């Protein structure tokens, strides 16, 4: 009996990796990674209000993935390269109940697009962008090279991001949650070009000498944010600590913060510089911020009221509100 297309595809599928761990499917060589458990955020009551406060362009980008991103997306993972340069490139892996026809057609109708097959998987390419459906629930979107590398990883013929020691070590610095993993995890390798561009743009100078930064956000009764920044020497961490405390004090004393009573939301910030140890290969700056549920509700109400006063802002309906015929969240 001959070996037809169906048996070849079945043999390829047999070696597929699980799509439960999106981080493992990203190609190596990333400079930054963002890993979001959307299901956890969906179950968090304040998330609906937070979504309504996002900038319009962000909401429109999310709506291109699904008509109701918070309800239809379960997890997403983004890898980025070229930070601080004109060659910025992002690769998106997303799982959920996504509109296959919409995603495919939006890229397929671009000028010069083509539909090809790679390792038995159909994908659509337009310019340097490519899209592939890895499984019933998971898609990959990015450059042609990164998407094909993702297919290689999913097919089990290449190793993914979890084998990139530098970025995984940075991500491991992030604080862990009390129960399960935090809803949001992120890490960035702060290479020289990125530090220089950040310095020139006047972004937080605490990153001037930093090597890497990791962020974790846990949700429950309010939220907890933990930030860890690594440095070559402990004195650099101590200097960064002084800058953070000075900037936090300056922010809390601004007239607008005083007028809107936002200064009390700055005070919960805790910061400390810690030396290297057996468990900590480099000196670090640790930042921790916790806002209980009632304080968060008050803050969101104040931000919502302030947004109404700004010119050019419009309200958006949440996922639970009745929707109009126009596409939206």
C-alpha positions in Angstrom: 0.0 0.0 0.0 1.3 3.4 -0.9 2.0 6.2 1.6 -0.4 9.0 0.7 -0.9 12.6 1.9 -3.2 11.5 4.8 -0.7 9.0 6.2 2.2 11.5 5.9 0.1 14.2 7.7 -0.8 11.6 10.4 2.8 10.7 10.9 3.7 14.4 11.3 0.9 15.0 13.7 2.0 12.1 15.8 5.1 14.0 16.9 3.4 17.3 17.7 4.1 18.9 21.0 1.3 20.0 23.4 0.0 23.5 22.9 -0.7 23.8 26.6 2.6 25.5 27.1 2.7 28.4 24.6 6.0 29.6 25.9 7.7 26.4 24.9 6.5 26.9 21.3 8.2 30.3 20.8 11.4 30.3 18.8 14.7 30.9 20.6 16.6 34.2 20.2 13.9 36.4 21.8 14.9 39.5 23.7 11.6 39.8 25.6 8.6 37.6 26.4 5.1 38.2 27.7 3.1 35.2 29.0 -0.6 35.9 29.9 -3.1 33.5 31.4 -6.2 35.2 30.0 -8.6 32.6 31.6 -7.3 33.8 35.1 -7.9 37.4 34.1 -11.3 36.6 32.8 -12.4 35.3 36.2 -11.1 38.4 37.9 -14.0 40.9 38.5 -12.0 44.2 37.9 -10.8 43.0 34.5 -13.9 44.3 32.7 -13.4 47.8 34.0 -9.7 47.7 33.1 -10.5 46.6 29.6 -12.8 49.6 29.2 -9.9 52.0 30.2 -7.5 50.7 27.5 -6.7 53.1 24.6 -8.9 52.7 21.6 -6.1 51.5 19.3 -5.2 48.7 21.8 -8.8 47.6 21.8 -9.0 47.6 18.1 -5.9 45.4 17.8 -7.4 43.0 20.3 -10.6 42.9 18.4 -8.7 41.8 15.3 -8.1 38.5 17.1 -11.6 37.9 18.3 -14.8 39.9 18.6 -14.7 39.4 22.4 -11.0 38.9 23.3 -11.6 38.5 27.1 -14.2 35.8 26.5 -12.7 34.0 23.5 -9.0 34.0 24.2 -7.7 31.7 26.9 -3.9 32.3 26.8 -1.4 34.3 24.8 2.3 34.5 24.6 4.4 37.2 22.8 8.1 37.1 22.0 9.9 40.2 20.8 13.3 40.9 19.2 15.0 44.1 18.1 13.8 46.2 21.1 15.3 49.7 20.9 15.8 49.4 17.2 13.9 50.0 13.9 13.9 46.2 13.4 11.4 45.4 16.1 9.7 42.1 15.5 7.0 40.3 17.5 5.7 36.8 17.4 2.3 36.0 18.8 0.9 32.7 20.0 -2.7 32.7 21.0 -5.1 29.9 22.2 -8.9 30.1 22.4 -12.0 30.1 20.4 -10.9 32.3 17.5 -12.6 33.1 14.2 -10.6 31.0 11.8 -12.1 32.5 8.6 -11.7 36.1 9.8 -8.0 35.6 10.9 -7.1 33.8 7.7 -8.9 36.1 5.3 -7.6 39.3 6.8 -4.0 38.3 5.9 -5.0 36.4 2.7 -6.6 39.4 1.1 -3.5 41.6 1.3 -1.7 42.3 -1.9 0.9 39.7 -2.8 -0.3 37.1 -0.3 0.1 33.4 -0.9 -1.0 30.2 0.7 1.7 27.5 1.1 2.3 24.3 3.1 5.2 23.8 5.5 5.7 20.5 7.3 2.2 19.5 6.3 0.6 22.7 7.7 -1.1 25.3 5.5 -0.2 28.8 6.2 -0.9 32.2 4.6 2.0 34.7 4.0 1.8 38.3 3.0 5.0 40.3 2.7 7.0 39.3 5.8 4.0 38.3 7.8 2.7 34.8 8.2 -0.2 33.0 10.0 -0.7 29.3 10.8 -3.2 27.3 12.8 -1.1 24.9 14.9 -4.1 23.1 16.4 -7.8 23.4 16.8 -7.4 26.2 19.3 -3.9 27.7 18.8 -2.5 30.1 16.2 0.9 31.6 15.5 1.3 35.1 13.9 4.6 36.7 13.1 7.4 37.0 10.5 7.7 34.2 7.9 10.8 33.0 9.5 9.5 33.0 13.1 6.3 31.3 12.1 8.1 28.5 10.3 10.4 28.1 13.3 7.3 27.8 15.5 6.0 25.0 13.2 9.4 23.3 13.5 9.1 23.4 17.3 5.5 22.2 17.3 6.4 19.3 15.0 9.2 18.3 17.4 12.1 18.9 15.1 13.5 22.0 16.9 13.8 23.3 20.5 11.7 26.2 21.7 12.2 29.2 24.0 12.5 27.2 27.2 16.0 26.2 25.9 17.1 29.8 25.8 18.9 30.0 29.1 19.4 33.8 29.2 15.7 34.7 28.9 14.5 31.8 31.0 16.9 32.8 33.8 15.5 36.3 33.6 11.9 35.0 33.7 12.8 32.8 36.7 13.6 36.0 38.7 9.9 37.0 38.7 8.1 36.4 42.0 5.9 33.3 42.1 2.2 33.4 43.1 0.9 32.0 46.4 -1.4 29.7 44.5 -0.4 28.6 41.0 1.4 30.9 38.5 0.8 34.6 38.3 -1.7 35.7 35.6 1.0 37.8 33.9 4.7 37.0 33.5 7.2 39.0 31.6 11.0 39.3 31.2 13.3 41.5 29.1 17.0 41.2 28.4 18.3 44.8 28.6 21.0 44.8 26.0 23.2 47.9 25.4 21.2 49.3 22.5 17.9 49.1 24.4 19.5 50.7 27.5 20.9 53.5 25.4 17.6 54.2 23.6 15.7 54.1 27.0 18.2 56.6 28.5 17.9 59.0 25.5 14.1 58.8 25.8 14.2 59.7 29.5 12.7 56.4 30.5 13.4 55.2 34.1 17.1 55.6 34.7 17.1 52.6 37.0 17.6 50.5 33.8 20.8 52.3 32.8 23.1 49.6 34.1 20.6 46.8 34.4 21.0 43.4 32.8 17.5 42.0 32.9 14.1 42.7 34.3 11.2 40.4 35.2 7.6 41.2 36.1 4.9 39.1 37.7 1.3 40.2 38.2 -1.0 38.1 40.5 -4.7 38.8 40.8 -7.3 38.0 43.5 -8.4 40.4 46.1 -6.9 43.3 44.3 -3.6 42.6 42.6 0.1 42.2 43.4 2.9 43.3 41.2 6.5 42.1 41.6 9.4 43.5 39.7 13.0 42.2 39.9 15.9 43.9 38.1 19.4 42.4 38.0 22.7 44.3 38.0 26.4 43.4 37.6 27.3 45.0 41.0 25.4 45.6 44.2 26.2 49.3 44.3 24.3 49.7 41.0 21.3 48.1 42.6 21.6 50.4 45.6 21.8 53.5 43.3 18.7 52.3 41.4 16.9 51.9 44.7 17.6 55.5 45.6 16.3 56.6 42.3 13.1 54.6 42.6 12.4 56.0 46.1 13.1 59.6 44.9 10.8 59.2 41.8 8.0 57.6 43.9 8.2 60.5 46.3 8.1 63.1 43.5 5.2 61.4 41.8 3.2 61.4 45.0 3.8 65.1 45.6 2.7 66.2 42.1 -0.3 68.7 42.3 -2.6 66.6 40.2 -1.9 63.5 42.3 -2.7 65.6 45.4 -5.8 67.1 43.9 -7.2 63.7 42.9 -5.9 62.0 46.0 -3.8 59.6 44.0 -0.8 60.1 46.2 -2.1 57.4 48.6 -1.9 54.8 45.7 1.9 55.4 45.4 2.7 54.8 49.1 2.2 51.0 49.0 5.3 50.6 46.8 8.0 48.6 48.6 11.6 48.5 47.3 14.9 46.9 48.4 18.3 46.2 47.0 19.6 42.7 47.7 23.2 41.3 47.2 24.0 38.2 45.2 23.9 34.8 47.0 23.9 31.1 46.3 20.3 31.3 45.1 20.8 34.7 43.4 23.6 34.9 40.8 23.6 38.7 40.6 22.6 41.7 42.8 19.0 42.7 42.3 16.5 45.5 42.9 13.1 44.2 44.2 9.9 46.2 43.8 6.6 45.0 45.3 3.2 46.7 45.1 0.0 45.4 46.4 -3.4 47.1 46.1 -6.4 45.4 47.9 -9.7 45.1 46.2 -11.5 48.1 47.7 -8.5 50.3 47.0 -8.4 49.1 43.4 -12.1 49.8 42.9 -11.6 53.3 44.2 -8.6 53.8 41.9 -10.4 52.5 38.8 -13.4 54.8 39.6 -11.0 57.8 39.8 -9.3 56.9 36.5 -12.6 56.4 34.8 -13.9 59.8 36.0 -10.6 61.4 34.9 -10.8 59.8 31.4 -14.3 61.3 30.9 -12.7 64.8 31.3 -10.0 64.2 28.7 -10.8 65.3 25.1 -11.4 62.7 22.4 -12.2 59.8 24.8 -15.2 57.6 24.3 -16.6 54.8 26.4 -16.5 51.2 25.3 -18.9 48.5 26.3 -17.7 45.5 28.3 -18.0 41.9 27.2 -21.0 41.5 29.4 -23.0 44.5 28.1 -25.4 44.3 25.2 -23.5 44.9 21.9 -24.5 47.0 18.9 -24.2 45.7 15.3 -20.8 47.3 15.0 -17.9 45.0 15.9 -16.2 45.5 19.3 -15.5 43.9 22.6 
